[in-house]
Amino acid sequence: MIFASEITKTSVTTPITADSALGQILLVTVAGIEVLGREPADEVGQSTNPYLVAIRDVGVPYEVDFWFGPITGAQRKVYSRATHQLDDRGFIQRATEPNRDRLTHVRPSYAGLEWGKV
């Protein structure tokens, strides 16, 4: 069984730039999909692990504190803007709460997966 903790947590020790945030968000999104890809195909469809079910059905849970460690409100805003830019550029799809623009999950597009191969 694979858990969310297997995605490598990175420490944010330097100032976050818009460009670095774009790359970091895309990398962790692709890493989340790779976690799902390591599971046998027949088990993915039957899995009751909530993390795997969320990735399979909606996308990678958007958890910047988990991914990057403690971050400031300003850093959180940079990552939020980065997800909007990645969505606008066609690298990810954003899943938000109904009736709100609060991001809950991200899913890489084909272009995002191709970028992750580089």
Phi and psi in radians as a Rosetta constraint file:
Dihedral C 1 N 2 CA 2 C 2 CIRCULARHARMONIC -1.973 0.35
Dihedral N 2 CA 2 C 2 N 3 CIRCULARHARMONIC 2.403 0.35
Dihedral C 2 N 3 CA 3 C 3 CIRCULARHARMONIC -2.053 0.35
Dihedral N 3 CA 3 C 3 N 4 CIRCULARHARMONIC 2.808 0.35
Dihedral C 3 N 4 CA 4 C 4 CIRCULARHARMONIC -0.999 0.35
Dihedral N 4 CA 4 C 4 N 5 CIRCULARHARMONIC -0.504 0.35
Dihedral C 4 N 5 CA 5 C 5 CIRCULARHARMONIC -1.140 0.35
Dihedral N 5 CA 5 C 5 N 6 CIRCULARHARMONIC -0.220 0.35
Dihedral C 5 N 6 CA 6 C 6 CIRCULARHARMONIC -1.314 0.35
Dihedral N 6 CA 6 C 6 N 7 CIRCULARHARMONIC -0.305 0.35
Dihedral C 6 N 7 CA 7 C 7 CIRCULARHARMONIC -1.316 0.35
Dihedral N 7 CA 7 C 7 N 8 CIRCULARHARMONIC 2.209 0.35
Dihedral C 7 N 8 CA 8 C 8 CIRCULARHARMONIC -1.071 0.35
Dihedral N 8 CA 8 C 8 N 9 CIRCULARHARMONIC 2.204 0.35
Dihedral C 8 N 9 CA 9 C 9 CIRCULARHARMONIC -1.470 0.35
Dihedral N 9 CA 9 C 9 N 10 CIRCULARHARMONIC 2.307 0.35
Dihedral C 9 N 10 CA 10 C 10 CIRCULARHARMONIC -1.904 0.35
Dihedral N 10 CA 10 C 10 N 11 CIRCULARHARMONIC 2.621 0.35
Dihedral C 10 N 11 CA 11 C 11 CIRCULARHARMONIC -1.695 0.35
Dihedral N 11 CA 11 C 11 N 12 CIRCULARHARMONIC 2.314 0.35
Dihedral C 11 N 12 CA 12 C 12 CIRCULARHARMONIC -1.614 0.35
Dihedral N 12 CA 12 C 12 N 13 CIRCULARHARMONIC 1.748 0.35
Dihedral C 12 N 13 CA 13 C 13 CIRCULARHARMONIC -1.976 0.35
Dihedral N 13 CA 13 C 13 N 14 CIRCULARHARMONIC -0.224 0.35
Dihedral C 13 N 14 CA 14 C 14 CIRCULARHARMONIC -2.033 0.35
Dihedral N 14 CA 14 C 14 N 15 CIRCULARHARMONIC 2.810 0.35
Dihedral C 14 N 15 CA 15 C 15 CIRCULARHARMONIC -1.011 0.35
Dihedral N 15 CA 15 C 15 N 16 CIRCULARHARMONIC 2.439 0.35
Dihedral C 15 N 16 CA 16 C 16 CIRCULARHARMONIC -1.512 0.35
Dihedral N 16 CA 16 C 16 N 17 CIRCULARHARMONIC 2.242 0.35
Dihedral C 16 N 17 CA 17 C 17 CIRCULARHARMONIC -1.794 0.35
Dihedral N 17 CA 17 C 17 N 18 CIRCULARHARMONIC 2.848 0.35
Dihedral C 17 N 18 CA 18 C 18 CIRCULARHARMONIC -1.030 0.35
Dihedral N 18 CA 18 C 18 N 19 CIRCULARHARMONIC -0.746 0.35
Dihedral C 18 N 19 CA 19 C 19 CIRCULARHARMONIC -1.173 0.35
Dihedral N 19 CA 19 C 19 N 20 CIRCULARHARMONIC -0.727 0.35
Dihedral C 19 N 20 CA 20 C 20 CIRCULARHARMONIC -1.181 0.35
Dihedral N 20 CA 20 C 20 N 21 CIRCULARHARMONIC -0.604 0.35
Dihedral C 20 N 21 CA 21 C 21 CIRCULARHARMONIC -1.124 0.35
Dihedral N 21 CA 21 C 21 N 22 CIRCULARHARMONIC -0.686 0.35
Dihedral C 21 N 22 CA 22 C 22 CIRCULARHARMONIC -1.015 0.35
Dihedral N 22 CA 22 C 22 N 23 CIRCULARHARMONIC -0.862 0.35
Dihedral C 22 N 23 CA 23 C 23 CIRCULARHARMONIC -1.135 0.35
Dihedral N 23 CA 23 C 23 N 24 CIRCULARHARMONIC -0.722 0.35
Dihedral C 23 N 24 CA 24 C 24 CIRCULARHARMONIC -1.132 0.35
Dihedral N 24 CA 24 C 24 N 25 CIRCULARHARMONIC -0.767 0.35
Dihedral C 24 N 25 CA 25 C 25 CIRCULARHARMONIC -1.087 0.35
Dihedral N 25 CA 25 C 25 N 26 CIRCULARHARMONIC -0.786 0.35
Dihedral C 25 N 26 CA 26 C 26 CIRCULARHARMONIC -1.132 0.35
Dihedral N 26 CA 26 C 26 N 27 CIRCULARHARMONIC -0.696 0.35
Dihedral C 26 N 27 CA 27 C 27 CIRCULARHARMONIC -1.095 0.35
Dihedral N 27 CA 27 C 27 N 28 CIRCULARHARMONIC -0.812 0.35
Dihedral C 27 N 28 CA 28 C 28 CIRCULARHARMONIC -1.227 0.35
Dihedral N 28 CA 28 C 28 N 29 CIRCULARHARMONIC -0.519 0.35
Dihedral C 28 N 29 CA 29 C 29 CIRCULARHARMONIC -1.156 0.35
Dihedral N 29 CA 29 C 29 N 30 CIRCULARHARMONIC -0.815 0.35
Dihedral C 29 N 30 CA 30 C 30 CIRCULARHARMONIC -1.128 0.35
Dihedral N 30 CA 30 C 30 N 31 CIRCULARHARMONIC -0.682 0.35
Dihedral C 30 N 31 CA 31 C 31 CIRCULARHARMONIC -1.068 0.35
Dihedral N 31 CA 31 C 31 N 32 CIRCULARHARMONIC -0.672 0.35
Dihedral C 31 N 32 CA 32 C 32 CIRCULARHARMONIC -1.096 0.35
Dihedral N 32 CA 32 C 32 N 33 CIRCULARHARMONIC -0.699 0.35
Dihedral C 32 N 33 CA 33 C 33 CIRCULARHARMONIC -1.186 0.35
Dihedral N 33 CA 33 C 33 N 34 CIRCULARHARMONIC -0.624 0.35
Dihedral C 33 N 34 CA 34 C 34 CIRCULARHARMONIC -1.114 0.35
Dihedral N 34 CA 34 C 34 N 35 CIRCULARHARMONIC -0.597 0.35
Dihedral C 34 N 35 CA 35 C 35 CIRCULARHARMONIC -1.022 0.35
Dihedral N 35 CA 35 C 35 N 36 CIRCULARHARMONIC -0.797 0.35
Dihedral C 35 N 36 CA 36 C 36 CIRCULARHARMONIC -1.120 0.35
Dihedral N 36 CA 36 C 36 N 37 CIRCULARHARMONIC -0.676 0.35
Dihedral C 36 N 37 CA 37 C 37 CIRCULARHARMONIC -1.179 0.35
Dihedral N 37 CA 37 C 37 N 38 CIRCULARHARMONIC -0.331 0.35
Dihedral C 37 N 38 CA 38 C 38 CIRCULARHARMONIC -1.385 0.35
Dihedral N 38 CA 38 C 38 N 39 CIRCULARHARMONIC -0.254 0.35
Dihedral C 38 N 39 CA 39 C 39 CIRCULARHARMONIC -1.400 0.35
Dihedral N 39 CA 39 C 39 N 40 CIRCULARHARMONIC 2.503 0.35
Dihedral C 39 N 40 CA 40 C 40 CIRCULARHARMONIC -1.025 0.35
Dihedral N 40 CA 40 C 40 N 41 CIRCULARHARMONIC 2.425 0.35
Dihedral C 40 N 41 CA 41 C 41 CIRCULARHARMONIC -0.964 0.35
Dihedral N 41 CA 41 C 41 N 42 CIRCULARHARMONIC -0.707 0.35
Dihedral C 41 N 42 CA 42 C 42 CIRCULARHARMONIC -1.207 0.35
Dihedral N 42 CA 42 C 42 N 43 CIRCULARHARMONIC -0.458 0.35
Dihedral C 42 N 43 CA 43 C 43 CIRCULARHARMONIC -1.406 0.35
Dihedral N 43 CA 43 C 43 N 44 CIRCULARHARMONIC -0.510 0.35
Dihedral C 43 N 44 CA 44 C 44 CIRCULARHARMONIC -1.073 0.35
Dihedral N 44 CA 44 C 44 N 45 CIRCULARHARMONIC -0.789 0.35
Dihedral C 44 N 45 CA 45 C 45 CIRCULARHARMONIC -1.160 0.35
Dihedral N 45 CA 45 C 45 N 46 CIRCULARHARMONIC -0.438 0.35
Dihedral C 45 N 46 CA 46 C 46 CIRCULARHARMONIC -1.814 0.35
Dihedral N 46 CA 46 C 46 N 47 CIRCULARHARMONIC -0.064 0.35
Dihedral C 46 N 47 CA 47 C 47 CIRCULARHARMONIC -1.075 0.35
Dihedral N 47 CA 47 C 47 N 48 CIRCULARHARMONIC 2.472 0.35
Dihedral C 47 N 48 CA 48 C 48 CIRCULARHARMONIC -1.894 0.35
Dihedral N 48 CA 48 C 48 N 49 CIRCULARHARMONIC -0.001 0.35
Dihedral C 48 N 49 CA 49 C 49 CIRCULARHARMONIC -1.103 0.35
Dihedral N 49 CA 49 C 49 N 50 CIRCULARHARMONIC 2.051 0.35
Dihedral C 49 N 50 CA 50 C 50 CIRCULARHARMONIC -1.021 0.35
Dihedral N 50 CA 50 C 50 N 51 CIRCULARHARMONIC -0.569 0.35
Dihedral C 50 N 51 CA 51 C 51 CIRCULARHARMONIC -1.169 0.35
Dihedral N 51 CA 51 C 51 N 52 CIRCULARHARMONIC -0.812 0.35
Dihedral C 51 N 52 CA 52 C 52 CIRCULARHARMONIC -1.155 0.35
Dihedral N 52 CA 52 C 52 N 53 CIRCULARHARMONIC -0.682 0.35
Dihedral C 52 N 53 CA 53 C 53 CIRCULARHARMONIC -1.092 0.35
Dihedral N 53 CA 53 C 53 N 54 CIRCULARHARMONIC -0.741 0.35
Dihedral C 53 N 54 CA 54 C 54 CIRCULARHARMONIC -1.109 0.35
Dihedral N 54 CA 54 C 54 N 55 CIRCULARHARMONIC -0.773 0.35
Dihedral C 54 N 55 CA 55 C 55 CIRCULARHARMONIC -1.097 0.35
Dihedral N 55 CA 55 C 55 N 56 CIRCULARHARMONIC -0.802 0.35
Dihedral C 55 N 56 CA 56 C 56 CIRCULARHARMONIC -1.079 0.35
Dihedral N 56 CA 56 C 56 N 57 CIRCULARHARMONIC -0.763 0.35
Dihedral C 56 N 57 CA 57 C 57 CIRCULARHARMONIC -1.620 0.35
Dihedral N 57 CA 57 C 57 N 58 CIRCULARHARMONIC -0.551 0.35
Dihedral C 57 N 58 CA 58 C 58 CIRCULARHARMONIC -2.181 0.35
Dihedral N 58 CA 58 C 58 N 59 CIRCULARHARMONIC -0.715 0.35
Dihedral C 58 N 59 CA 59 C 59 CIRCULARHARMONIC 2.437 0.35
Dihedral N 59 CA 59 C 59 N 60 CIRCULARHARMONIC -3.012 0.35
Dihedral C 59 N 60 CA 60 C 60 CIRCULARHARMONIC -1.345 0.35
Dihedral N 60 CA 60 C 60 N 61 CIRCULARHARMONIC 2.224 0.35
Dihedral C 60 N 61 CA 61 C 61 CIRCULARHARMONIC -0.988 0.35
Dihedral N 61 CA 61 C 61 N 62 CIRCULARHARMONIC 2.334 0.35
Dihedral C 61 N 62 CA 62 C 62 CIRCULARHARMONIC -1.449 0.35
Dihedral N 62 CA 62 C 62 N 63 CIRCULARHARMONIC 1.771 0.35
Dihedral C 62 N 63 CA 63 C 63 CIRCULARHARMONIC -2.336 0.35
Dihedral N 63 CA 63 C 63 N 64 CIRCULARHARMONIC 1.291 0.35
Dihedral C 63 N 64 CA 64 C 64 CIRCULARHARMONIC -1.075 0.35
Dihedral N 64 CA 64 C 64 N 65 CIRCULARHARMONIC -0.602 0.35
Dihedral C 64 N 65 CA 65 C 65 CIRCULARHARMONIC -1.134 0.35
Dihedral N 65 CA 65 C 65 N 66 CIRCULARHARMONIC -0.679 0.35
Dihedral C 65 N 66 CA 66 C 66 CIRCULARHARMONIC -1.189 0.35
Dihedral N 66 CA 66 C 66 N 67 CIRCULARHARMONIC -0.776 0.35
Dihedral C 66 N 67 CA 67 C 67 CIRCULARHARMONIC -1.167 0.35
Dihedral N 67 CA 67 C 67 N 68 CIRCULARHARMONIC -0.766 0.35
Dihedral C 67 N 68 CA 68 C 68 CIRCULARHARMONIC -2.034 0.35
Dihedral N 68 CA 68 C 68 N 69 CIRCULARHARMONIC 0.075 0.35
Dihedral C 68 N 69 CA 69 C 69 CIRCULARHARMONIC 1.420 0.35
Dihedral N 69 CA 69 C 69 N 70 CIRCULARHARMONIC -3.012 0.35
Dihedral C 69 N 70 CA 70 C 70 CIRCULARHARMONIC -1.038 0.35
Dihedral N 70 CA 70 C 70 N 71 CIRCULARHARMONIC 2.271 0.35
Dihedral C 70 N 71 CA 71 C 71 CIRCULARHARMONIC -2.278 0.35
Dihedral N 71 CA 71 C 71 N 72 CIRCULARHARMONIC 2.790 0.35
Dihedral C 71 N 72 CA 72 C 72 CIRCULARHARMONIC -1.466 0.35
Dihedral N 72 CA 72 C 72 N 73 CIRCULARHARMONIC 2.947 0.35
Dihedral C 72 N 73 CA 73 C 73 CIRCULARHARMONIC -1.063 0.35
Dihedral N 73 CA 73 C 73 N 74 CIRCULARHARMONIC -0.662 0.35
Dihedral C 73 N 74 CA 74 C 74 CIRCULARHARMONIC -1.154 0.35
Dihedral N 74 CA 74 C 74 N 75 CIRCULARHARMONIC -0.718 0.35
Dihedral C 74 N 75 CA 75 C 75 CIRCULARHARMONIC -1.127 0.35
Dihedral N 75 CA 75 C 75 N 76 CIRCULARHARMONIC -0.699 0.35
Dihedral C 75 N 76 CA 76 C 76 CIRCULARHARMONIC -1.032 0.35
Dihedral N 76 CA 76 C 76 N 77 CIRCULARHARMONIC -0.697 0.35
Dihedral C 76 N 77 CA 77 C 77 CIRCULARHARMONIC -1.150 0.35
Dihedral N 77 CA 77 C 77 N 78 CIRCULARHARMONIC -0.690 0.35
Dihedral C 77 N 78 CA 78 C 78 CIRCULARHARMONIC -1.063 0.35
Dihedral N 78 CA 78 C 78 N 79 CIRCULARHARMONIC -0.779 0.35
Dihedral C 78 N 79 CA 79 C 79 CIRCULARHARMONIC -1.149 0.35
Dihedral N 79 CA 79 C 79 N 80 CIRCULARHARMONIC -0.673 0.35
Dihedral C 79 N 80 CA 80 C 80 CIRCULARHARMONIC -1.072 0.35
Dihedral N 80 CA 80 C 80 N 81 CIRCULARHARMONIC -0.804 0.35
Dihedral C 80 N 81 CA 81 C 81 CIRCULARHARMONIC -1.092 0.35
Dihedral N 81 CA 81 C 81 N 82 CIRCULARHARMONIC -0.635 0.35
Dihedral C 81 N 82 CA 82 C 82 CIRCULARHARMONIC -1.098 0.35
Dihedral N 82 CA 82 C 82 N 83 CIRCULARHARMONIC -0.696 0.35
Dihedral C 82 N 83 CA 83 C 83 CIRCULARHARMONIC -1.151 0.35
Dihedral N 83 CA 83 C 83 N 84 CIRCULARHARMONIC -0.653 0.35
Dihedral C 83 N 84 CA 84 C 84 CIRCULARHARMONIC -1.089 0.35
Dihedral N 84 CA 84 C 84 N 85 CIRCULARHARMONIC -0.777 0.35
Dihedral C 84 N 85 CA 85 C 85 CIRCULARHARMONIC -1.133 0.35
Dihedral N 85 CA 85 C 85 N 86 CIRCULARHARMONIC -0.729 0.35
Dihedral C 85 N 86 CA 86 C 86 CIRCULARHARMONIC -1.124 0.35
Dihedral N 86 CA 86 C 86 N 87 CIRCULARHARMONIC -0.647 0.35
Dihedral C 86 N 87 CA 87 C 87 CIRCULARHARMONIC -1.162 0.35
Dihedral N 87 CA 87 C 87 N 88 CIRCULARHARMONIC -0.810 0.35
Dihedral C 87 N 88 CA 88 C 88 CIRCULARHARMONIC -1.046 0.35
Dihedral N 88 CA 88 C 88 N 89 CIRCULARHARMONIC -0.598 0.35
Dihedral C 88 N 89 CA 89 C 89 CIRCULARHARMONIC -1.491 0.35
Dihedral N 89 CA 89 C 89 N 90 CIRCULARHARMONIC -0.094 0.35
Dihedral C 89 N 90 CA 90 C 90 CIRCULARHARMONIC 1.505 0.35
Dihedral N 90 CA 90 C 90 N 91 CIRCULARHARMONIC 0.279 0.35
Dihedral C 90 N 91 CA 91 C 91 CIRCULARHARMONIC -1.566 0.35
Dihedral N 91 CA 91 C 91 N 92 CIRCULARHARMONIC -0.489 0.35
Dihedral C 91 N 92 CA 92 C 92 CIRCULARHARMONIC -2.414 0.35
Dihedral N 92 CA 92 C 92 N 93 CIRCULARHARMONIC 2.916 0.35
Dihedral C 92 N 93 CA 93 C 93 CIRCULARHARMONIC -2.061 0.35
Dihedral N 93 CA 93 C 93 N 94 CIRCULARHARMONIC 2.377 0.35
Dihedral C 93 N 94 CA 94 C 94 CIRCULARHARMONIC -1.704 0.35
Dihedral N 94 CA 94 C 94 N 95 CIRCULARHARMONIC 2.389 0.35
Dihedral C 94 N 95 CA 95 C 95 CIRCULARHARMONIC -1.962 0.35
Dihedral N 95 CA 95 C 95 N 96 CIRCULARHARMONIC 2.195 0.35
Dihedral C 95 N 96 CA 96 C 96 CIRCULARHARMONIC -2.077 0.35
Dihedral N 96 CA 96 C 96 N 97 CIRCULARHARMONIC 2.870 0.35
Dihedral C 96 N 97 CA 97 C 97 CIRCULARHARMONIC -1.131 0.35
Dihedral N 97 CA 97 C 97 N 98 CIRCULARHARMONIC 2.562 0.35
Dihedral C 97 N 98 CA 98 C 98 CIRCULARHARMONIC -1.033 0.35
Dihedral N 98 CA 98 C 98 N 99 CIRCULARHARMONIC 2.424 0.35
Dihedral C 98 N 99 CA 99 C 99 CIRCULARHARMONIC 1.147 0.35
Dihedral N 99 CA 99 C 99 N 100 CIRCULARHARMONIC 0.176 0.35
Dihedral C 99 N 100 CA 100 C 100 CIRCULARHARMONIC -2.464 0.35
Dihedral N 100 CA 100 C 100 N 101 CIRCULARHARMONIC 2.879 0.35
Dihedral C 100 N 101 CA 101 C 101 CIRCULARHARMONIC -1.826 0.35
Dihedral N 101 CA 101 C 101 N 102 CIRCULARHARMONIC 0.443 0.35
Dihedral C 101 N 102 CA 102 C 102 CIRCULARHARMONIC -1.396 0.35
Dihedral N 102 CA 102 C 102 N 103 CIRCULARHARMONIC 2.070 0.35
Dihedral C 102 N 103 CA 103 C 103 CIRCULARHARMONIC -1.238 0.35
Dihedral N 103 CA 103 C 103 N 104 CIRCULARHARMONIC 2.293 0.35
Dihedral C 103 N 104 CA 104 C 104 CIRCULARHARMONIC -2.038 0.35
Dihedral N 104 CA 104 C 104 N 105 CIRCULARHARMONIC -0.596 0.35
Dihedral C 104 N 105 CA 105 C 105 CIRCULARHARMONIC -2.542 0.35
Dihedral N 105 CA 105 C 105 N 106 CIRCULARHARMONIC 2.696 0.35
Dihedral C 105 N 106 CA 106 C 106 CIRCULARHARMONIC -2.253 0.35
Dihedral N 106 CA 106 C 106 N 107 CIRCULARHARMONIC 2.533 0.35
Dihedral C 106 N 107 CA 107 C 107 CIRCULARHARMONIC -2.323 0.35
Dihedral N 107 CA 107 C 107 N 108 CIRCULARHARMONIC 2.207 0.35
Dihedral C 107 N 108 CA 108 C 108 CIRCULARHARMONIC -1.240 0.35
Dihedral N 108 CA 108 C 108 N 109 CIRCULARHARMONIC 2.514 0.35
Dihedral C 108 N 109 CA 109 C 109 CIRCULARHARMONIC -1.447 0.35
Dihedral N 109 CA 109 C 109 N 110 CIRCULARHARMONIC 3.119 0.35
Dihedral C 109 N 110 CA 110 C 110 CIRCULARHARMONIC -1.017 0.35
Dihedral N 110 CA 110 C 110 N 111 CIRCULARHARMONIC -0.732 0.35
Dihedral C 110 N 111 CA 111 C 111 CIRCULARHARMONIC -1.086 0.35
Dihedral N 111 CA 111 C 111 N 112 CIRCULARHARMONIC -0.666 0.35
Dihedral C 111 N 112 CA 112 C 112 CIRCULARHARMONIC -1.160 0.35
Dihedral N 112 CA 112 C 112 N 113 CIRCULARHARMONIC -0.696 0.35
Dihedral C 112 N 113 CA 113 C 113 CIRCULARHARMONIC -1.149 0.35
Dihedral N 113 CA 113 C 113 N 114 CIRCULARHARMONIC -0.694 0.35
Dihedral C 113 N 114 CA 114 C 114 CIRCULARHARMONIC -1.112 0.35
Dihedral N 114 CA 114 C 114 N 115 CIRCULARHARMONIC -0.715 0.35
Dihedral C 114 N 115 CA 115 C 115 CIRCULARHARMONIC -1.066 0.35
Dihedral N 115 CA 115 C 115 N 116 CIRCULARHARMONIC -0.682 0.35
Dihedral C 115 N 116 CA 116 C 116 CIRCULARHARMONIC -1.135 0.35
Dihedral N 116 CA 116 C 116 N 117 CIRCULARHARMONIC -0.354 0.35
Dihedral C 116 N 117 CA 117 C 117 CIRCULARHARMONIC -1.312 0.35
Dihedral N 117 CA 117 C 117 N 118 CIRCULARHARMONIC -0.391 0.35
